[in-house]
Amino acid sequence: MTAPQDKLAESLAVLKKLQDQGIVAIQTKNMTRTHRERLVKSGFIKEVMKGWYIPARPGTRPERVRPGMPHSGAFAVIILNPDLVINGVFPPNTP
Protein backbone atom coordinates (compact mmCIF):
# COMPACT_ATOMS: atom_id res chain seq x y z
CA MET A 1 0.00 0.00 0.00
CA THR A 2 1.30 3.44 -0.93
CA ALA A 3 1.96 5.88 1.92
CA PRO A 4 -0.23 9.03 2.05
CA GLN A 5 2.76 11.31 1.55
CA ASP A 6 3.70 9.38 -1.61
CA LYS A 7 0.17 9.79 -2.96
CA LEU A 8 0.30 13.52 -2.26
CA ALA A 9 3.71 13.75 -3.94
CA GLU A 10 2.22 12.07 -7.01
CA SER A 11 -0.64 14.59 -7.10
CA LEU A 12 1.77 17.48 -6.64
CA ALA A 13 3.78 16.19 -9.61
CA VAL A 14 0.61 16.34 -11.72
CA LEU A 15 0.00 19.93 -10.56
CA LYS A 16 3.63 20.87 -11.33
CA LYS A 17 3.33 19.41 -14.82
CA LEU A 18 0.23 21.54 -15.48
CA GLN A 19 1.99 24.64 -14.17
CA ASP A 20 5.04 23.92 -16.35
CA GLN A 21 2.67 23.84 -19.35
CA GLY A 22 1.46 27.33 -18.43
CA ILE A 23 -1.93 26.22 -17.16
CA VAL A 24 -3.04 28.63 -14.44
CA ALA A 25 -6.76 28.01 -14.38
CA ILE A 26 -7.19 24.28 -13.89
CA GLN A 27 -10.33 22.76 -15.34
CA THR A 28 -11.67 19.49 -13.95
CA LYS A 29 -10.77 17.79 -17.23
CA ASN A 30 -7.08 18.66 -16.67
CA MET A 31 -6.57 16.16 -13.84
CA THR A 32 -8.20 13.09 -12.39
CA ARG A 33 -10.75 13.34 -9.62
CA THR A 34 -8.41 11.54 -7.22
CA HIS A 35 -5.58 14.04 -7.72
CA ARG A 36 -7.97 17.00 -7.62
CA GLU A 37 -9.63 15.90 -4.37
CA ARG A 38 -6.27 15.13 -2.76
CA LEU A 39 -4.88 18.57 -3.69
CA VAL A 40 -8.03 20.38 -2.52
CA LYS A 41 -8.04 18.50 0.79
CA SER A 42 -4.38 19.34 1.41
CA GLY A 43 -4.86 22.99 0.36
CA PHE A 44 -2.68 23.04 -2.76
CA ILE A 45 -5.55 24.02 -5.07
CA LYS A 46 -8.89 25.67 -4.43
CA GLU A 47 -12.11 25.81 -6.37
CA VAL A 48 -12.97 29.32 -7.52
CA MET A 49 -15.88 28.45 -9.79
CA LYS A 50 -17.70 25.22 -10.43
CA GLY A 51 -15.22 23.05 -12.27
CA TRP A 52 -12.33 25.55 -12.09
CA TYR A 53 -9.39 25.52 -9.68
CA ILE A 54 -6.30 27.62 -9.04
CA PRO A 55 -3.12 26.83 -7.12
CA ALA A 56 -3.23 27.85 -3.46
CA ARG A 57 -1.00 27.87 -0.42
CA PRO A 58 -1.80 25.25 2.16
CA GLY A 59 -2.77 26.73 5.50
CA THR A 60 -3.97 30.07 4.16
CA ARG A 61 -7.46 31.16 4.87
CA PRO A 62 -9.92 30.69 2.01
CA GLU A 63 -10.89 33.81 0.13
CA ARG A 64 -12.82 34.62 -2.98
CA VAL A 65 -11.12 35.48 -6.24
CA ARG A 66 -11.44 39.21 -6.79
CA PRO A 67 -9.93 41.75 -9.15
CA GLY A 68 -6.26 42.31 -8.45
CA MET A 69 -5.57 38.77 -7.31
CA PRO A 70 -2.88 36.98 -9.30
CA HIS A 71 -5.23 34.52 -11.03
CA SER A 72 -8.30 36.74 -11.47
CA GLY A 73 -7.21 37.78 -14.97
CA ALA A 74 -7.07 34.17 -16.07
CA PHE A 75 -10.72 33.67 -15.23
CA ALA A 76 -11.77 36.92 -16.86
CA VAL A 77 -10.12 35.80 -20.08
CA ILE A 78 -11.64 32.34 -19.95
CA ILE A 79 -15.14 33.56 -19.13
CA LEU A 80 -15.23 36.60 -21.44
CA ASN A 81 -13.37 35.14 -24.40
CA PRO A 82 -13.07 31.35 -24.26
CA ASP A 83 -11.81 31.33 -27.88
CA LEU A 84 -8.43 32.61 -26.62
CA VAL A 85 -7.98 29.53 -24.47
CA ILE A 86 -6.30 26.57 -26.14
CA ASN A 87 -6.23 23.36 -24.09
CA GLY A 88 -6.63 25.28 -20.85
CA VAL A 89 -3.78 27.67 -21.65
CA PHE A 90 -4.23 31.33 -22.49
CA PRO A 91 -1.67 33.67 -24.06
CA PRO A 92 0.93 34.82 -21.47
CA ASN A 93 0.40 38.52 -22.19
CA THR A 94 -3.33 38.28 -21.50
CA PRO A 95 -4.33 40.33 -18.41
C-alpha positions as CSV (number, residue, x, y, z in Angstrom):
1,M,0.0,0.0,0.0
2,T,1.3,3.4,-0.9
3,A,2.0,5.9,1.9
4,P,-0.2,9.0,2.1
5,Q,2.8,11.3,1.6
6,D,3.7,9.4,-1.6
7,K,0.2,9.8,-3.0
8,L,0.3,13.5,-2.3
9,A,3.7,13.7,-3.9
10,E,2.2,12.1,-7.0
11,S,-0.6,14.6,-7.1
12,L,1.8,17.5,-6.6
13,A,3.8,16.2,-9.6
14,V,0.6,16.3,-11.7
15,L,0.0,19.9,-10.6
16,K,3.6,20.9,-11.3
17,K,3.3,19.4,-14.8
18,L,0.2,21.5,-15.5
19,Q,2.0,24.6,-14.2
20,D,5.0,23.9,-16.4
21,Q,2.7,23.8,-19.4
22,G,1.5,27.3,-18.4
23,I,-1.9,26.2,-17.2
24,V,-3.0,28.6,-14.4
25,A,-6.8,28.0,-14.4
26,I,-7.2,24.3,-13.9
27,Q,-10.3,22.8,-15.3
28,T,-11.7,19.5,-14.0
29,K,-10.8,17.8,-17.2
30,N,-7.1,18.7,-16.7
31,M,-6.6,16.2,-13.8
32,T,-8.2,13.1,-12.4
33,R,-10.7,13.3,-9.6
34,T,-8.4,11.5,-7.2
35,H,-5.6,14.0,-7.7
36,R,-8.0,17.0,-7.6
37,E,-9.6,15.9,-4.4
38,R,-6.3,15.1,-2.8
39,L,-4.9,18.6,-3.7
40,V,-8.0,20.4,-2.5
41,K,-8.0,18.5,0.8
42,S,-4.4,19.3,1.4
43,G,-4.9,23.0,0.4
44,F,-2.7,23.0,-2.8
45,I,-5.6,24.0,-5.1
46,K,-8.9,25.7,-4.4
47,E,-12.1,25.8,-6.4
48,V,-13.0,29.3,-7.5
49,M,-15.9,28.5,-9.8
50,K,-17.7,25.2,-10.4
51,G,-15.2,23.1,-12.3
52,W,-12.3,25.6,-12.1
53,Y,-9.4,25.5,-9.7
54,I,-6.3,27.6,-9.0
55,P,-3.1,26.8,-7.1
56,A,-3.2,27.9,-3.5
57,R,-1.0,27.9,-0.4
58,P,-1.8,25.2,2.2
59,G,-2.8,26.7,5.5
60,T,-4.0,30.1,4.2
61,R,-7.5,31.2,4.9
62,P,-9.9,30.7,2.0
63,E,-10.9,33.8,0.1
64,R,-12.8,34.6,-3.0
65,V,-11.1,35.5,-6.2
66,R,-11.4,39.2,-6.8
67,P,-9.9,41.8,-9.1
68,G,-6.3,42.3,-8.5
69,M,-5.6,38.8,-7.3
70,P,-2.9,37.0,-9.3
71,H,-5.2,34.5,-11.0
72,S,-8.3,36.7,-11.5
73,G,-7.2,37.8,-15.0
74,A,-7.1,34.2,-16.1
75,F,-10.7,33.7,-15.2
76,A,-11.8,36.9,-16.9
77,V,-10.1,35.8,-20.1
78,I,-11.6,32.3,-19.9
79,I,-15.1,33.6,-19.1
80,L,-15.2,36.6,-21.4
81,N,-13.4,35.1,-24.4
82,P,-13.1,31.4,-24.3
83,D,-11.8,31.3,-27.9
84,L,-8.4,32.6,-26.6
85,V,-8.0,29.5,-24.5
86,I,-6.3,26.6,-26.1
87,N,-6.2,23.4,-24.1
88,G,-6.6,25.3,-20.8
89,V,-3.8,27.7,-21.6
90,F,-4.2,31.3,-22.5
91,P,-1.7,33.7,-24.1
92,P,0.9,34.8,-21.5
93,N,0.4,38.5,-22.2
94,T,-3.3,38.3,-21.5
95,P,-4.3,40.3,-18.4
